[in-house]
Amino acid sequence: MTYDRLVCANCAGPVNEGRCPVCRANRERLQQQQNPFASISPAALLALVAAMAAVFLIARHALA
């Protein structure tokens, strides 16, 4: 999960705005832990899975 959708339990503001020290600390922690797939949108991830399934089906059909 990316920090742009998180709400702080301390100040009830978005974590990405960094309104309080808790927000800023969590924002820094999440930025350090961010993996390559964290920035991919759900639609792009779904398209990637669909493309991989299509390649698998085409390869299976070609080798059969």
N, C-alpha and C positions, 0 to 999 in steps of 0.2 A: 504494500500500500504506500502511496505517496503522501507526503505531508500536506499537500494542497487541499486534501479533503478531510483532514483531521480537525476536530474541535478540541480546544484546550479545556480540561476539567477545572483548571484554576481560574481562568478569566472568562470562559465561554466564548472566546474569540477564535478565529481560524489560526491554526498553528503557523501557517506560512506568513502571517503578518507579524508575528513575534511581539505581541503586545506586552507580555509579562516575561520575567526571567525563566519561568517554566517553559513557555512557548519557545523562547530563543534556544534554550538548552536542548529541547526535543528536536527542534528544527536542525540544529547542528549535528545531533546524533544521527538523525535520519539521512542527512546529506552524506555523512561518512559511510553509512551502511548501504547506500543505494546501489542496487545491482543493475546490470545492463537492461534487464527486462522491466524495470520499474517505470520507465518512461513510455512504454508501449501502451497505447490505448486498448481497451477491450475489443473494439472493432478491428483494429490491426492484428491483435492476437487471434481473433476468430478467423480473419482472412488468411493468416499464416497457417493455422491448423487446416483450413479448407484446402489450401494450396498443397500442403504436405499430403493430405489424403488423396487429392487428385493425382499427384505424382506417384503415390503408392499404387493406386488403382491402375494407372497407365502402365507402370512397370510390371505389375502382376499380369495384366492382360497381354503385354508384349512377350513375356517369358512363358506363358502358358501354351 
